[in-house]
Each structure stands twice: as structure tokens, then as C-alpha cells.
């Protein structure tokens, strides 16, 4: 099952134009990176945001879910199911949280 290109376009618009932003296909979806660090991604069932471990509780309170890879919970990541992707405010909040977290990380090479 491939990811939905319309969701990827929505995420591109949410991220806007910024220096250091790139895209990479992986895990059956597409990831968005800032200076080489993953910010968010579109996967076959929705989207995921790298909010950092300290912000996961806040993301859950806003309406996101925990991100799972198989049976493992991915610490520091929030999941947004396809059913919730039409919530512009929620996507904007998660995008802002992810960009703020990734801004704390050192840049990586390609």
C-alpha cells in the first residue's frame, strides 16, 4: 500500500518553503527532513510527526496518537491517522512542534 500523494502535498504546504528542507522516500512513504533530520512523514495510513519525547503528551492531548512500528511504540513521534488529516489546526500544531524539536538537533550531512 503506497502513501497518498495528496497527503504529501498537504504536508508540503504545511511545512512551507524553508532552507534545508528535503524529501526522501522510505518505509513505503515519504519523509520530510530539515538539515538532514526527519521532521515528519507520510505513511500509508496517515502521517507522523517528530515532536520529541517531552512533547508527546501534548500531541496526544491535541488529538494525535502514539506512533507504532509493528508492536513497538516510537518514542518522540506522534501519529495522525488519515481520519484526522483534515484538521488544519491539529496539523499546524504538530508541524510547529516537530519543526521546533528538530531545530534543537545538529544538522546531518546527506
HUQUIKA-V335825 format. One record per pair of residues at least 4 apart in sequence whose C-alpha atoms are under 8 Angstrom apart, sorted by the first residue. I is the first residue (numbers start at 1). J is the second residue. D is the distance in whole Angstrom. If there is no record, write none. Layout:
i->I j->J d->D
i->I j->J d->D
This chain:
i->1 j->28 d->7
i->1 j->44 d->6
i->2 j->28 d->6
i->2 j->29 d->7
i->2 j->43 d->8
i->2 j->44 d->5
i->3 j->7 d->8
i->3 j->28 d->7
i->3 j->29 d->5
i->3 j->30 d->8
i->3 j->42 d->6
i->3 j->43 d->5
i->3 j->44 d->4
i->3 j->45 d->7
i->3 j->46 d->8
i->4 j->8 d->7
i->4 j->42 d->8
i->4 j->43 d->8
i->4 j->44 d->7
i->5 j->9 d->6
i->6 j->10 d->6
i->7 j->11 d->6
i->7 j->42 d->7
i->7 j->46 d->8
i->7 j->47 d->8
i->7 j->85 d->8
i->8 j->12 d->6
i->8 j->30 d->7
i->8 j->42 d->6
i->9 j->13 d->6
i->10 j->14 d->6
i->11 j->15 d->6
i->11 j->42 d->8
i->12 j->16 d->6
i->14 j->91 d->8
i->14 j->92 d->7
i->14 j->95 d->7
i->15 j->95 d->7
i->17 j->21 d->8
i->20 j->33 d->8
i->20 j->34 d->5
i->20 j->35 d->5
i->20 j->36 d->8
i->21 j->32 d->7
i->21 j->33 d->6
i->21 j->34 d->4
i->21 j->35 d->6
i->22 j->32 d->6
i->22 j->33 d->5
i->22 j->34 d->6
i->22 j->35 d->8
i->22 j->36 d->8
i->23 j->30 d->7
i->23 j->31 d->6
i->23 j->32 d->5
i->23 j->33 d->6
i->24 j->30 d->6
i->24 j->31 d->5
i->24 j->32 d->7
i->24 j->33 d->8
i->25 j->29 d->6
i->25 j->30 d->4
i->25 j->31 d->6
i->26 j->30 d->6
i->26 j->31 d->7
i->27 j->43 d->8
i->28 j->43 d->6
i->28 j->44 d->7
i->29 j->41 d->7
i->29 j->42 d->5
i->29 j->43 d->5
i->29 j->44 d->7
i->30 j->41 d->6
i->30 j->42 d->5
i->30 j->43 d->7
i->31 j->38 d->7
i->31 j->39 d->8
i->31 j->40 d->6
i->31 j->41 d->4
i->31 j->42 d->6
i->32 j->38 d->6
i->32 j->39 d->6
i->32 j->40 d->5
i->32 j->41 d->6
i->33 j->37 d->5
i->33 j->38 d->4
i->33 j->39 d->5
i->33 j->40 d->7
i->34 j->38 d->7
i->34 j->39 d->7
i->34 j->102 d->7
i->34 j->107 d->8
i->35 j->107 d->5
i->35 j->108 d->6
i->35 j->109 d->8
i->36 j->107 d->6
i->36 j->108 d->5
i->36 j->109 d->6
i->36 j->110 d->6
i->37 j->102 d->7
i->37 j->105 d->8
i->37 j->107 d->7
i->37 j->108 d->7
i->38 j->50 d->7
i->38 j->102 d->8
i->39 j->49 d->6
i->39 j->50 d->5
i->39 j->51 d->8
i->39 j->98 d->6
i->39 j->99 d->6
i->39 j->102 d->6
i->40 j->47 d->7
i->40 j->48 d->5
i->40 j->49 d->4
i->40 j->50 d->6
i->40 j->95 d->8
i->40 j->98 d->7
i->41 j->47 d->6
i->41 j->48 d->5
i->41 j->49 d->7
i->42 j->46 d->6
i->42 j->47 d->4
i->42 j->48 d->6
i->43 j->47 d->6
i->43 j->48 d->7
i->45 j->81 d->6
i->45 j->82 d->6
i->46 j->79 d->8
i->46 j->80 d->6
i->46 j->81 d->5
i->46 j->82 d->4
i->46 j->83 d->8
i->46 j->85 d->7
i->47 j->79 d->6
i->47 j->80 d->5
i->47 j->81 d->6
i->47 j->82 d->7
i->47 j->85 d->8
i->48 j->67 d->7
i->48 j->77 d->7
i->48 j->78 d->6
i->48 j->79 d->4
i->48 j->80 d->6
i->49 j->77 d->6
i->49 j->78 d->5
i->49 j->79 d->6
i->49 j->94 d->6
i->49 j->95 d->7
i->49 j->98 d->6
i->50 j->76 d->6
i->50 j->77 d->5
i->50 j->78 d->7
i->50 j->97 d->8
i->50 j->98 d->5
i->50 j->101 d->7
i->50 j->102 d->8
i->51 j->55 d->6
i->51 j->56 d->6
i->51 j->59 d->8
i->51 j->76 d->6
i->51 j->77 d->6
i->51 j->78 d->7
i->51 j->94 d->7
i->51 j->97 d->5
i->51 j->98 d->4
i->51 j->99 d->8
i->51 j->100 d->8
i->51 j->101 d->6
i->51 j->102 d->8
i->52 j->56 d->7
i->52 j->75 d->8
i->52 j->76 d->4
i->52 j->77 d->6
i->52 j->98 d->7
i->52 j->101 d->6
i->53 j->75 d->6
i->53 j->76 d->4
i->53 j->77 d->7
i->54 j->76 d->7
i->55 j->59 d->6
i->55 j->76 d->7
i->55 j->97 d->8
i->56 j->60 d->6
i->56 j->66 d->8
i->56 j->75 d->8
i->56 j->76 d->6
i->56 j->77 d->7
i->56 j->78 d->6
i->57 j->61 d->6
i->58 j->62 d->6
i->59 j->63 d->7
i->59 j->64 d->6
i->59 j->65 d->8
i->59 j->78 d->7
i->59 j->94 d->7
i->60 j->64 d->5
i->60 j->65 d->6
i->60 j->66 d->7
i->60 j->78 d->7
i->62 j->90 d->7
i->63 j->90 d->7
i->64 j->78 d->6
i->64 j->79 d->6
i->64 j->80 d->5
i->64 j->81 d->8
i->65 j->78 d->6
i->65 j->79 d->5
i->65 j->80 d->6
i->65 j->81 d->8
i->66 j->73 d->7
i->66 j->74 d->7
i->66 j->77 d->7
i->66 j->78 d->5
i->66 j->79 d->6
i->67 j->73 d->6
i->67 j->74 d->5
i->67 j->75 d->8
i->67 j->77 d->6
i->67 j->78 d->5
i->67 j->79 d->5
i->68 j->72 d->5
i->68 j->73 d->4
i->68 j->74 d->6
i->69 j->73 d->6
i->69 j->74 d->7
i->80 j->84 d->6
i->80 j->85 d->7
i->81 j->85 d->7
i->85 j->91 d->7
i->87 j->91 d->6
i->88 j->92 d->6
i->89 j->93 d->6
i->90 j->94 d->6
i->91 j->95 d->6
i->92 j->96 d->6
i->93 j->97 d->6
i->94 j->98 d->6
i->95 j->99 d->6
i->96 j->100 d->6
i->97 j->101 d->6
i->98 j->102 d->6
i->99 j->103 d->6
i->100 j->104 d->7
i->101 j->105 d->7
